[in-house]
Amino acid sequence: MRYIMESSDETRRLLVQERTGNAREALLLSGLKPGDRVLDAGCGPGGITETIAELVGPSGQVTGMDLSEERLAEARQINRRRPQVRFCQGDVRRTGLADASFDFTWCQFVLQYVADRPAALQELVRVTRPGGKVVISEFDGFGLLNWPFPEGLRQWSERFVEVVTRTTGFDIFVGRKIFTEMRRMGLGNVRVHLLPQHVIAGAADMAMMLDWETRFSTLEPVVAAALGGLDSYRAMCREYLQLLADPDALKYSVLLVTEGTRP
């Protein structure tokens, strides 16, 4: 599994994303409750882990797992005063955790990077107890839902997504695919909650602008050559940032939170 967004600023960016998103609402909608034993698979720097710990309370248990030791070090620091939380290094495809260990398994913004998604889903099901919940939270069509959307910029944005997908395996449309995959794996009571990931009616704030600038600069070495070269790539990135800053434009992204019950 290749994490394509790694940069010197990634921990900060992830924490902002985790703490300003809809994770709390998604967790409650999908049935998280006090006392649950929870796996936060792909926990990053632990921003959502702290929300889970708050919701399950002192009678619950939370295990945060991530591939990155750097992210785990930050997560341990953030959650250092929560005795019900522990962290371990692991891959969502091969966690090394015991069968049926958790009442509720949560995974957000991870499967978009995983080429062998069925193997990862199967592993998340395996570590969840029979009757427990597996919950996958992913965006769908991120960055493509804008209006007005100048035709040249729209075409470039779609090409940008195509190049990123082809060169890295990153799947921007993963959110819509989880429902079918859970059903085919035999999970029960599969439900989908649709939430806004962001709604920018008017000019984006500085945090959102910085988030997109970081995305574009991090992906530049990967995709610029296939998008007309460095100068052309940077020019189109500036045009997209101008769209984000346009006070008359609407920009939004959806979050699909899919839950299923292990039989």
C-alpha positions as CSV (number, residue, x, y, z in Angstrom):
1,M,0.0,0.0,0.0
2,R,1.5,3.3,-1.1
3,Y,0.5,6.5,0.7
4,I,0.8,9.2,-1.9
5,M,0.1,12.2,0.2
6,E,3.2,12.0,2.5
7,S,4.9,15.3,3.1
8,S,6.6,17.3,5.9
9,D,3.2,18.9,6.7
10,E,1.0,15.8,6.5
11,T,0.5,15.3,10.2
12,R,-0.9,18.8,10.6
13,R,-3.1,18.5,7.5
14,L,-4.5,15.2,8.7
15,L,-5.3,16.5,12.2
16,V,-7.2,19.5,10.7
17,Q,-9.1,17.1,8.4
18,E,-9.9,14.7,11.3
19,R,-11.0,17.4,13.7
20,T,-13.1,19.5,11.4
21,G,-14.8,16.7,9.6
22,N,-18.0,14.8,10.3
23,A,-16.5,11.8,12.1
24,R,-18.5,12.3,15.3
25,E,-21.8,12.4,13.4
26,A,-20.7,9.4,11.2
27,L,-19.7,7.3,14.3
28,L,-23.0,8.0,16.1
29,L,-25.1,7.4,12.9
30,S,-23.5,4.0,12.5
31,G,-24.1,2.9,16.1
32,L,-21.0,3.5,18.2
33,K,-22.0,3.4,21.8
34,P,-20.4,3.6,25.3
35,G,-18.5,0.5,26.3
36,D,-17.7,-0.7,22.8
37,R,-14.3,-2.2,21.9
38,V,-13.2,-0.3,18.8
39,L,-10.5,-0.6,16.2
40,D,-9.6,2.7,14.4
41,A,-7.9,1.1,11.4
42,G,-5.6,3.6,9.7
43,C,-5.8,6.1,12.7
44,G,-3.2,8.5,11.4
45,P,-2.2,11.1,14.1
46,G,-5.1,10.1,16.3
47,G,-7.6,12.9,15.9
48,I,-10.6,10.6,15.3
49,T,-9.3,8.2,17.9
50,E,-9.7,10.8,20.6
51,T,-13.3,11.3,19.4
52,I,-14.0,7.5,19.5
53,A,-12.5,7.4,23.0
54,E,-14.7,10.1,24.2
55,L,-17.8,8.4,22.8
56,V,-17.1,4.9,24.2
57,G,-16.1,6.4,27.5
58,P,-13.9,4.8,30.2
59,S,-15.7,1.5,30.0
60,G,-14.8,1.1,26.3
61,Q,-11.5,0.2,24.7
62,V,-9.9,1.8,21.6
63,T,-7.1,0.4,19.5
64,G,-5.6,2.8,16.9
65,M,-3.6,1.1,14.2
66,D,-1.5,2.7,11.4
67,L,1.4,1.9,9.2
68,S,3.3,5.0,10.0
69,E,5.4,5.1,13.2
70,E,5.5,8.9,12.8
71,R,1.7,9.1,12.9
72,L,1.5,6.7,15.8
73,A,3.9,8.7,17.9
74,E,1.7,11.8,17.4
75,A,-1.4,9.7,18.2
76,R,0.1,8.4,21.4
77,Q,0.9,12.0,22.5
78,I,-2.6,13.3,21.7
79,N,-4.3,10.4,23.5
80,R,-1.8,10.1,26.4
81,R,-4.4,10.9,29.1
82,R,-6.9,8.3,27.8
83,P,-6.1,5.0,29.5
84,Q,-8.7,3.1,27.4
85,V,-6.7,3.8,24.2
86,R,-3.7,1.9,22.9
87,F,-1.9,2.0,19.5
88,C,-0.1,-0.6,17.3
89,Q,1.6,-0.6,14.0
90,G,-0.2,-2.6,11.3
91,D,-1.5,-2.9,7.7
92,V,-5.2,-3.0,7.2
93,R,-4.7,-6.0,4.9
94,R,-2.8,-7.9,7.5
95,T,-3.4,-6.4,11.0
96,G,-2.0,-9.2,13.1
97,L,-4.9,-8.8,15.5
98,A,-6.9,-11.6,16.9
99,D,-10.1,-12.8,15.3
100,A,-13.4,-11.3,16.6
101,S,-11.6,-8.7,18.8
102,F,-13.8,-5.7,18.3
103,D,-17.5,-4.6,18.6
104,F,-17.0,-1.8,16.1
105,T,-14.3,-1.5,13.4
106,W,-13.9,2.0,11.9
107,C,-11.8,2.9,8.8
108,Q,-11.7,6.3,7.2
109,F,-9.8,7.6,4.2
110,V,-7.7,4.5,4.0
111,L,-9.2,2.1,1.4
112,Q,-8.9,4.8,-1.3
113,Y,-5.2,4.0,-1.2
114,V,-5.5,0.2,-1.1
115,A,-5.3,-1.7,-4.5
116,D,-6.4,-5.0,-2.9
117,R,-9.5,-3.6,-1.3
118,P,-11.4,-6.9,-0.9
119,A,-8.5,-8.3,1.1
120,A,-8.5,-5.2,3.4
121,L,-12.3,-5.4,3.9
122,Q,-12.1,-9.1,4.6
123,E,-9.4,-8.5,7.3
124,L,-11.5,-5.8,8.9
125,V,-14.5,-8.2,9.0
126,R,-12.3,-10.9,10.5
127,V,-11.2,-8.9,13.5
128,T,-14.8,-7.8,14.2
129,R,-16.9,-10.1,16.4
130,P,-20.1,-11.7,14.9
131,G,-22.9,-9.2,15.3
132,G,-20.3,-6.3,15.4
133,K,-20.1,-3.4,13.0
134,V,-17.6,-2.7,10.2
135,V,-17.8,1.0,9.2
136,I,-16.0,2.4,6.2
137,S,-16.0,6.2,5.7
138,E,-14.8,7.5,2.3
139,F,-15.3,10.5,0.0
140,D,-16.6,10.1,-3.5
141,G,-15.7,12.3,-6.5
142,F,-13.6,14.6,-4.3
143,G,-12.7,17.9,-6.0
144,L,-15.1,17.4,-9.0
145,L,-18.3,18.9,-7.6
146,N,-18.1,22.7,-8.3
147,W,-20.3,25.3,-9.9
148,P,-19.6,27.3,-12.0
149,F,-16.9,24.9,-13.3
150,P,-15.1,26.4,-16.4
151,E,-15.0,23.7,-19.1
152,G,-11.2,23.8,-19.5
153,L,-10.7,23.5,-15.7
154,R,-13.3,20.7,-15.5
155,Q,-11.6,18.7,-18.2
156,W,-8.2,19.2,-16.6
157,S,-9.5,18.2,-13.2
158,E,-10.9,15.0,-14.6
159,R,-7.6,14.3,-16.4
160,F,-5.8,15.0,-13.1
161,V,-7.9,12.4,-11.4
162,E,-7.3,9.9,-14.2
163,V,-3.5,10.4,-14.1
164,V,-3.4,10.1,-10.3
165,T,-5.5,6.9,-10.4
166,R,-3.4,5.3,-13.2
167,T,0.0,6.2,-11.7
168,T,-0.7,5.5,-8.0
169,G,-3.8,3.3,-7.8
170,F,-5.6,6.0,-5.7
171,D,-9.4,5.7,-6.1
172,I,-11.3,8.9,-5.9
173,F,-14.6,7.1,-6.4
174,V,-14.1,4.5,-3.7
175,G,-17.0,5.7,-1.6
176,R,-19.7,4.4,-3.9
177,K,-18.1,1.0,-4.2
178,I,-18.1,-0.2,-0.6
179,F,-21.9,-0.9,-0.4
180,T,-21.7,-3.5,-3.1
181,E,-18.4,-5.0,-1.8
182,M,-19.9,-5.4,1.7
183,R,-23.0,-7.1,0.3
184,R,-20.9,-9.5,-1.8
185,M,-18.9,-10.4,1.3
186,G,-22.1,-11.4,3.1
187,L,-22.3,-8.6,5.7
188,G,-25.8,-8.0,7.0
189,N,-27.8,-4.8,7.4
190,V,-25.6,-2.9,5.0
191,R,-26.5,0.8,5.2
192,V,-25.1,4.0,3.7
193,H,-25.1,7.4,5.3
194,L,-24.5,10.4,3.0
195,L,-22.8,13.4,4.7
196,P,-21.1,16.5,3.4
197,Q,-17.4,16.3,3.6
198,H,-17.2,20.0,2.9
199,V,-19.5,22.7,1.6
200,I,-17.8,25.9,0.5
201,A,-20.5,28.4,-0.5
202,G,-18.2,31.3,-1.6
203,A,-14.6,31.8,-0.9
204,A,-12.7,28.9,0.8
205,D,-11.0,29.7,4.1
206,M,-7.3,29.7,4.6
207,A,-7.2,26.2,6.0
208,M,-9.0,24.8,2.9
209,M,-6.7,26.8,0.6
210,L,-3.6,25.5,2.4
211,D,-5.0,21.9,2.2
212,W,-5.3,22.1,-1.6
213,E,-2.0,23.8,-2.0
214,T,-0.4,20.9,-0.1
215,R,-2.2,18.3,-2.2
216,F,-1.1,19.9,-5.5
217,S,2.6,20.4,-4.4
218,T,2.8,16.8,-3.0
219,L,1.4,15.3,-6.2
220,E,3.5,17.5,-8.5
221,P,6.4,15.0,-8.9
222,V,3.9,12.2,-9.6
223,V,1.6,13.8,-12.2
224,A,3.0,17.0,-13.6
225,A,4.8,15.3,-16.5
226,A,1.6,13.6,-17.7
227,L,-0.4,16.8,-17.4
228,G,1.6,18.9,-19.9
229,G,4.8,19.6,-17.8
230,L,5.6,21.6,-14.8
231,D,4.6,25.0,-16.0
232,S,1.3,23.9,-17.4
233,Y,0.6,21.9,-14.2
234,R,1.3,24.8,-11.9
235,A,-0.8,27.2,-14.1
236,M,-3.9,24.9,-13.8
237,C,-3.3,24.4,-10.1
238,R,-3.4,28.2,-9.7
239,E,-6.7,28.3,-11.7
240,Y,-8.2,25.6,-9.5
241,L,-7.2,27.6,-6.4
242,Q,-8.8,30.7,-7.9
243,L,-12.0,28.7,-8.2
244,L,-11.8,27.8,-4.5
245,A,-11.3,31.5,-3.7
246,D,-14.2,32.7,-5.9
247,P,-16.9,34.2,-3.7
248,D,-19.6,33.4,-6.3
249,A,-18.8,29.7,-6.7
250,L,-20.1,26.6,-4.8
251,K,-17.7,23.8,-4.0
252,Y,-18.7,20.7,-2.2
253,S,-17.7,17.1,-1.6
254,V,-19.7,14.1,-0.2
255,L,-18.8,11.5,2.4
256,L,-20.3,8.0,2.1
257,V,-20.3,6.1,5.4
258,T,-21.1,2.5,4.8
259,E,-21.8,0.1,7.7
260,G,-22.3,-3.6,7.7
261,T,-22.8,-6.3,10.4
262,R,-20.6,-9.3,10.6
263,P,-22.8,-12.4,10.4
